[in-house]
Amino acid sequence: MKDLAESRRRIDEIDARIAELYEERLAISGDVAEYKIANHRPVLDKRREEEKLTRLEAMTDDAFLRQGVRELFEQIMSVSRKKQYRLLAEHGMSEDLGFYEIEDYDFPSARVVYQGVRGAYSQAACKAFFREGCASMEPVETWRDAMEAISNGEADYAVLPVENSTAGIVTENYDLMMEYQAVIVGEQIIRIDHALLGLPGAKISDIRRVYSHPQALAQCEGYLRNIHPDFEAYSLKNTAMAAKKVMEDKDPSQAAIAGSINAQIYGLVVLDQAIQDIKGNETRFIVVSPKREYTSGAKNVSIAFSLPNESGSLYRVLSHFIFNGLSMTRIESRPLRGKKWEYTFFIDFEGNLREEAVMNCLQGLKEETEEMFILGTF
């Protein structure tokens, strides 16, 4: 049996040689970067890297070692590219991100839109975010209408729900963000407490049909299935719209699932309260603008990018966050329209567009993804 200490000693010697060669290789990659900078060549040469990886794999006949060689040199090449992106930034050759810095937003004179009617959770998010007030706060019928309003200049900001802690993401609004290329300037998280609302004089035993937004119905799925399996659930565009419908129809067999404030607004009564399955239920709303601007106090960056359907593509891209010491706070994915089994990834991470680490990361992502969009910094 071989001596363990001797084997470890030999490994240490080999590792020292590898580290020395690695340092030498990175120094040469710096020379390559200087050449590319001088000749305006892109950092990533995908064709050359693939040819080189194929040659390196061919140096061994063992299938396990071939895979290991590919993984090792993919990582080495990735670090070399990151060094080149840093040198680009040092030479002032980072790509313009297309955003401009302002001192502060003019919220007091802003025109704001939200989806729904009075009493909607979106209205509550508006009031919570624009605490010091705004020029106007108007409802629109759909989320698309809200995006159209800021796109055509009828409004300055739109407030949209994007994620619920129980029911997950609001997929339609992620798609609308990509379609309209709106810019996130803020976020607001509000607590969601659903109540069962009916007409005055109605009892729970009278209820046969329940109306609400699909997300609210999903958040109360256990309540409806286990406690009131006889209720028939119907989807509407908004929880407050459901309360308004119950008021207008004047049918005691109908009820709405909505915030209890809607009982006061629409002349209803609370038949049951806090009926959501998870009591700590919260929804995250974003505030979006058509203007590509940010403030120096922004602490989060939101981006979206698409990748080819290739093994390791997401892993390689995420390494830019690790290398630059950036902390991701959220990652989601949505199917890429028109391309089967390809996705758009949405990532939030901590940072500001003025920071060197953020600029280096975004430079790498810009070159190594099929498309990359900065959705905002807030």
Order of alpha helices (4+ residues) and beta strands (2+ residues): alpha-alpha-alpha-beta-beta-alpha-beta-alpha-beta-beta-alpha-beta-beta-beta-alpha-beta-alpha-beta-alpha-beta-beta-beta-beta-alpha-beta-beta-alpha-beta
